[in-house]
């Protein structure tokens, strides 16, 4: 047997050097014992051979190197042996790294995923608390219990993110300390070595409470993404049960009222209440630069619902949907298609105007996925209250909001889509797209297609309504 002694649990460089020499010497995996420090991973191994000292390079795919970089950090004591076994096989069968059905490759991929999840959780759930060094200079200390050997691999992230702070991260396996210039390693720590609270904790809780987002609240998914084992290190989690209860009570009461409404007049009252709720929306940062929330308009018994992207500059100032240039084009197209706008409900996927300033002008900026998802709660409630027979999605942002996935207009346009509630959805372009077309002939052609889409959905309303 060949004994390979590695310096640390995450000794990637040591493993790579040893694995290269072993592979070039054609030492089979079952003749190698991998050991970290004085603790062997195979306690029954008889180590009577010396590690070969071959320094020649070895050709291997970048995909495997990246896999090894993660797997080495896993807690499984067999990780080094498993990686070496894969390396030996890859030298004779390079395509094996792409074979998702291979048991060894699949096991290594699962280990790598577990490590990546642990790295993400450390970045997401670690909380610093303020203390002071002996010289009175503030130092921020955090306690974390990683599942795998990720402390040193994650150090660079925290150095970059908190470069101007003096901080320490303590774990049961070791600690790292940043003084603003150099990163130092330290011994293992215990939970008692970290402070319990600090003066900024109350501020953090107040901030978290004001920005808590109950949109599309799924408690099981939340706990899966933020396991309760991390809650004790996060001051804001003390607020979560109360915030969940309040959000559920408010939202369930609102929707229960809508579902129980025996006449559409009651639904109109619930829609008005939903509008009032949206005025105070803080579900994403877009409320800060915007003038106001721009909610949907139309009768509560509308069988046709239009969903656009977001309010524009004029809509933001007026507080009404589709009143700017795109709205005027929309009205003209509706009239040509024979659609009564007063009988339709018109809203947007995002309720606040997102823009970039260029001098005195505010230029439209497309909302991102996070902003769309944050506003989906409003769209879902509007559709729940109205129960439209047909929902028309104007543009890709609207389609993503209603369908819950990225959508390509050209692939979905021209055919009905069965939505989750069993109603019918249609996708077409947004009127602003027509305004942006530079070629007049192309613009006329696209406008005619848009009018045809509107005429078709109005006919469907007549059939389904």
N, C-alpha and C positions, 0 to 999 in steps of 0.2 A: 504493500500500500504506500501511497505517496501522501505525506502530510503537508497541507498548505495552511500556514498560520497567518491570519489577517489581523490587522492592528485594531480595527473597530468594526462595529455592527454595520456601518455604512461605508466600508472601505471598498469603494468601486475601483479605484486605481489599483489597489493590491490584487483584487480579483481579476481584473483585466490582464495585468502582467502575468499572473500565475496561469490563467486560462490560456493565454497565447502560447506560453512555453509548453504547457501540457499538450495542447492540441498539435503543435509542431512536432513534439516528440511522440505523438500518436499514443498517448496514455489513455486508455479507456476510462469512461466515467466511473465504473465500479471499482477502479483501483485508486481513487482519490478520496481523501478525507479532508474536509474543509473545517477549519477551526478558527474561532474568534478569540484572541487572547489565549487563555488557558482552558477554555471550554470547547470541547469538540462537539460537532453536530452528530457524529457517529461514535457513540461511546464504546462500541464493540470493535472498532477498527484497530488493526495491527499495523502500525506505521513503521515499516522497515526500509523504505526507500527515500531518497533525497529528491526534492523538487528540481526538475531540469532547469538549467540556466541558459535558455535560448532566447535571444533578444530580437530575432528577425520579426518583421511585420507580418500580419496575417490579414487577408482580405475578408471582410464581412460586411453585410448590408447595414446601412444606417438605421434601418427599421429595427434590427436586433439590438444595436447599440442603445437606441432610445428606450427600447423595452427593458434592457438590462439596467439602465440608469434608474428606472422606477422600481423594478423587482428587487434590486439590492437593498432597498429601504424597507422592504416588507419584514414582518416579524417572524415569518416561517423560518425555522432553523435550516431547512433543506434548500433554501433559495439559491445558494451558491452552487450546490450540486445540480440542481435542476437547470440552472442557466448554462453550466458547463456541458451537461448532456445535450441541450439544444444546440450549443455551439458546435459540438462534434458532429451532430446530425446535419447541420447547415453546411458544413464543409463538403459534404457529399451530395446534398440536396438543397441548393440555395432557395428554391421556390417554397420550401416548407414554411418559411416565415409568413407566407400568405395563406396557408392552409388552415382555415378556421375550424375545420373538423378534427384536426390533430389534437389528441388529448393533452399532450405536453404543452403545445403552443397555446391552447385554450386556458390551461391552468396558469401559465405565466401571464397571459393577458388579464385574467381575473385578478391576479396579485397586483399587477400594475394599476388596474383601475381602483383597487382598494387603497393603494398608496396615494393616488391622485385625489381621491375623495378625502382622505385624511389631511392632505396638504391644504385642500380648499377649506375644510372645516377649521383648521387652525387659523387660517387667514380671516375667516368669517366670524368666528366665535371667541377669539382671544380678546380680552379686555385689559387694558393697562389701568393701574390705579396709582395715584400720585403719592410719593413720599419725598424725603429729602436725604441727600448724602450728609456725611459728617460736616462738610463745609457749608451746609445749608442750601446747596444747589438742588433744584428739583430733579428727582429721578422717578421714572415710571416703571412699575413692576407688574408683571403678568404671570399668572399660573396657568399651565395647560397640561393635559394628560393625553399625549398622542397615542394612537393605537399602533403606530409603526415608527421606524427610526427616521423621522423626518425633520428633526430639530435643525441640524446643520444645513440640510438642503433648503429649508425655508428661511434661513437667516438673511440671505440677500434681499428677499422681498421686504422684510421689516426694516432693514437698513435703508433701502431706497425710499420706503414710504414714510419712515420716521427719522429721516437723516439728521434733523436739527434737535431731536430729543435725546436725552440720556435715559436709556432704558435697559431693563433686564427681563428675560423670559426664563422662567423656572419650570422644570419638568422633573419627573421622577428619575429620568435617565441622565440628565445633564442640564446645564444652563448656558445661556449666551448673554453677553453684556456689551452694550454699545455706549461709548463715551463721546460720540460725535466725530471721532476720528478713526478709532480702531475697534475691531470686533474681537472680543476675548471669550474663551470657553471656560466654563467652571464646572464644579462637581454637581451631582444630583441634588435635588432639593425636595422638600416636603410641602404639603399644602399650607402648613402653619408658617412657612417662611414668607408667604405672600400676604400683603395687607388685605383687610376685609373691605374697606371702603375709603373714600377720600372726599374732599370738598366738592369736586366737580360731579360726583355721582348723582346728586339731586338734580343738577342741571341736565345731565344726560337723560335721566328718567323723564323729566319734563319734556325734553325735546322728543324722545321716543313716543311718549303719549300723544303729543300733538301731531305726529306724522304717521301714527299707526294706520295701516291700510287694511281695512276689512274687506276690500274688494275680492270677490270670488273666494271667500275664506273657506279653506279646507283644512280642518284641524289635523286629520290624520297625515296629510301631506306635509303640513308645517312641522309636525313632530318628527316625521321621517327626515326632513331636510335639516331640522335643528333639534337633534336628539336631546332628551332631557338631561343626559349626563353632562352636557355643557352648560346647563342653565345656572348652576351654582356659581359659575365664573362671570355671568353676564347680568349686570344690575337691572337692565330693562326687563328681564324675564319675570321679575316679581310682579310686573304690571300686566303680563299677558292674560292670565285668567279673567281679570276684571274687564280688560279691553275686549276680549272675545265675547264675554257674556253681554256686554253693552251693545256690541256690534250686531250680534245675533238677535238680540231683543228688538233693536231698532229695525233691522232689515226684515225679520220674519213678520213683525207687526205690519209693516208697510205692504209686503206682498200678500199676507193673509187678507188684508183689507181689500186688495185688488181682486183676489180670487173669489172672495165672498160677495163681491158687489153684484146685486141682482139686476141693476140697470147700469147702462153706460155712464149715466150722470155721476155715479159713485166713482167709476174708474177715472173720470175727469178730475175728481177731487184728489184721488191718489196720485195722478199724474202731476197735478199742481204741487202736491206735497213733495214729490220726487224732485221737481224743479227747484223748489225751495231748498231741499237738501243739497242739490248740486251747486247752488250759489256759494256754499261754504266748502266746496271740495278742495282737499289738500292731498289727493291721492298721488300726485306726482308734482315735480317742481314747476310745471308750466303755469300754475296759477299766479306765481310771483310777478313775472313781467307783464302778464296779460292784464287788460283793463277789467275784464269781467268774465264770468262763465257765460257761454252762449249755448243755451239748451234748445231742445227740439220744439217745433211748433206744429200744430194741427189738431184735428178733432180726436177725441179718445176712442171714437168708433171707426177710425180710418181703417179701411181694408188694404190700403197701399201705403207702404213705408219706404221712404228714401233715406239712405245713409250715405253722407259724403265723407270727406276726409277730416277737415277741421275748419273753424271759422277763419276768414281772412281779415285783412286790416279793417275794412269797413264793417264787417260783421262784429269784430271785437269792439269797435267804438259804438255801434248801434245796439249791440246785445241781441241781435236777431240773425237767424240762419239765412244764407243764400240771398243777400241783398246787394252784394258787390257786383263786379263785372261778370263773374262766373254765374252768379245768381240770376242776373238779367238774361244771360244766354239760356240758362236753364228754364226760366219762365217762358221764353219765346219758343223753345223746343217743346215744352209741355203743351203750349197752346196749339202748335202745329200738329201735335200728335193727338189732340183731342182730350188731353188729360186735364181734369179740374184740380189745380193745385190746392184749392181750398178744401178738397175732399181727401187730400193726402197728408200724411205726417212726415215732416222733413227734419232730419237731425244730422249730427256728425259723429264720426267714430271718436274724435277727440274734442273735448268741450272748451278748450282754451287755445288761443292763437299762439302758435310757435313761430318765432321770427328771428331774423338777424338784423341788426341796425347797420345801415349804410348812410352815414350822415343823418339827415332828418327822416329818412325813409325806413320803413319796417318791411323787410323782404321775407316772404314766406319761407319757412324751413320745414321740411317734411318730418313728421313725428317718428320717433324710433319705436322699436318693438316694446320696450318697457312702458313707454307712454301710452301706446295703443292698448296694451294689456291692462294697465291701470284704469283706463276709461271703459274697458269692456263691461265692467259692472253696471254702468249707466245704460249702455246699449241693451244689455240683457234685461234690465228692469223695464225699460221702455217697451221692449218687445213683449215681455211678460204681461204688462198691463194692457197694451193695445191688442195683442194677438192678431197681427195683420195677416191677411191671406197671402199677400205677396210682399217680399222685402227686396228692394232694388239696391244693390251695392254699387255706388258710383266711384270707381277707381280701386286700385290695389289695396290701399289702406283700409277702406271700408270693407272690402272682401276679407281681409285678414282679421278685422275686428269681429265680423259676424261669423265667419267660418272657423276662426280660431287657428288658422294656419296661413302661411304665405300662399299667395294666389297669383296666377298669371292671367291677365285679362283675356288675352287672345285664346287661351285654352278653355276658358269657362264661358266666354261670351256666346250668346245665341241659343242657350239651352237651359231649361229649368234645373234647379238644384234642390233636392229635398233637404231641408234644414232639420236640426235636432228635434224641434217641436212638431215636425210633420208638415209645416207650412212650406211654401215655395219661395225660393230665392232666385234672383237673376243678377247677373253681373254685366256692367257696361262701363264705358269710360266716364271720367269726371269731366264736367263742362270746362274746367280750367285747362284740361288737355287740349281742347279744341282752340282755345284762345292762344295757346303757345305755338300752334302750327304756323310756320312762316309762309308756306306756300298756299296761296289763295285757293287754287283748284283742289288741293289735298284737303284743305279745311272744309270746303263745301261738301266734298265727298264724305268725310268723316262726320260732318254735322247731319247729313242725310241718314247715315247709318245710325246715329244716335237717336234721331227722331223715330226711326223705324223700331229701334229697341223699346222706346217709350210707348209707342203704339201697341206693340206686341204685349207688353206687361199690362197695359190698361185693358186689353182684351182678356188677358188671363184673370184679372180682377173680376171682370164681368162673369166669367165662367165659374170661378172659385168662390166669389163673394156671395 
